[in-house]
Each structure stands twice: as structure tokens, then as C-alpha cells.
Amino acid sequence: MSRRKQIYEGKAKILYEGPEPGTLVQYFKDDATAFNAQKKAVLDGKGVLNNRISEFVMLRLEEIGIPTHFIKRLNMREQLIKKVEIIPLEVICRNVAAGTMAKRLGLDEGTKLPRSVVEFCLKRDDLGDPLVAEEHIHTFGWATHAEVDEMITMTLRINDYLRGMFGGIGINLIDFKIEFGRLDVTMENGSVAHQVILADEISPDSCRLWDRETDRKMDKDRFRRDMGGVTEAYTEVATRLGILKEANNVHAPKLSVVSNDD
Ligand code: C5P
């Protein structure tokens, strides 16, 4: 690890310089944080599970035509990704009121929304990632009108697909957060354009996932709300997706993976 140049360390991931120009290695840590890192813990095996789940989701999304930063998984904790300029916005899509929306608008958690809602938050830890309006995005130049339109279109398509994918394994997708990046693309005439592509990760750290039969939480709210059984729940998500062979191996060294190429 120390041989590679570290580009960035976030709360749950580290980015290293990749083997080729324009690539990075994304390393998934076991660290869990909540409430802007006021609450912290190390959850044995979480990084391995999120690496696998995010790989699975990104590959499925590529199949339906969503461009993503994912190139390939390298090992249990690392994936090779395209280097992008991250757009400084968290894009949240909600199907059911929960979390900050339930609190902000005084809704009962679990209230089904009449339609899916897309929200933007500014990626600023020091400000607690505040909710922003599209007017703010344009006024302060965080993204262009075209980029905002592309992000909304892709987010709703991702939502439709993921609702079906999780629905098929008995899980309701309550909400999720995604991030986008700008990829430099050289055009035929030699000019360079930016393509907006999906970046970061999609995992139980960044989604709310409730069991369809019981409403049991299978996501990071188990950590945020001290409910326990966090890696067990993530393991169950991976198992239902067909990524893991068994539901009872939650620790990284013992994880039983379907493809044994690590
Ligand atoms: O906390 P809130 O209700 O706004 O979260 C909405 C969704 O976005 C949840 O699925 C949560 O896990 C995710 N999220 C995230 N990272 C953040 C904020 C929210 O992954 N910094």
C-alpha cells in the first residue's frame, strides 16, 4: 500500500494513483462514520462487502447504459476506476420519506412519496453538506444547466432500475445518494469535452434498504441508530444479490465469495 501515491482519503474510502494515466484505485475501508464523522467505528468486513456490492451495482448499471467510473475489481477491497473531476454535489433520490427529509418536513418515516424526489446537497463537510436548490447550483457554478439535467435524468433511471433490482430480492429501495464526475473525452476534431459519469459507490452505506416483508433496516441506519448487526445486514444484502454463497460469514478473511479470483 505504501508504495502507491495516495491521492485522497475520505471517511470510508482511500483513492490511490492508478497503474495507467487517467485511472485510480479505490480502496474500501472498514471505517464507518455518521453525523458528519461525529460518530465513528470500525466494522470488520464492511469494506469488503461494499466493494463487492458496489461492483455488482455499477456493472448492472453499465449494462443498461449508465456510464460509470468502474473499470474492474482488483481484489477484496480495491477496484480500478476512471479518474474524474468530482462534481461537488451529492444527488439524493427518495421514494419513501426517511432520514433528513422526514425530519425536515415533519413526515412519518415510511410515508410513501407521491413521486420520486431528487435533491442536491453541496459536498461541504464543514457546512454539514447543506441541501441546495438548482438556483444555487447555477448561481455558484457548481454544475452547468446541461450537467444538472443529465444528473437528474441518470438518477431517475438509476432509481427505476435499482428499485426493480432490489424489489426482486425482497428489498424496498427507500432512498440513496450518488455522486457524479466529469470525464475528459477527446472528440474527433481533437477538442476535449466533459462527459458526466456516475462515480463514488452504491452500497448499503449510501442507500436505505428495508426488507419488503418486515421493514427491517438493512443499511447504514443500523449503525447511525445503534441498532447493531450492521455487517450482518450488509452480508444479507450481498447474499440476496447472489454475490456471497452464505449469509453467515461476515468477517473479511472468512468471506465466501462466489467468484474466487482474489
Ligand atoms: O440523511 P438523509 O436522509 O439525507 O440521507 C438520504 C440518503 O442518502 C440515505 O440513503 C443516506 O444513506 C445517503 N447519504 C449518504 N451520504 C451522505 C448523506 C446521505 O450516503 N453524506
Residues whose N, C-alpha, C, O or C-beta is under 5 A from the ligand:
A	BS01	C5P	I92 A98 G99 T100 M101 D175 F176 K177 D205 S206 C207 R208
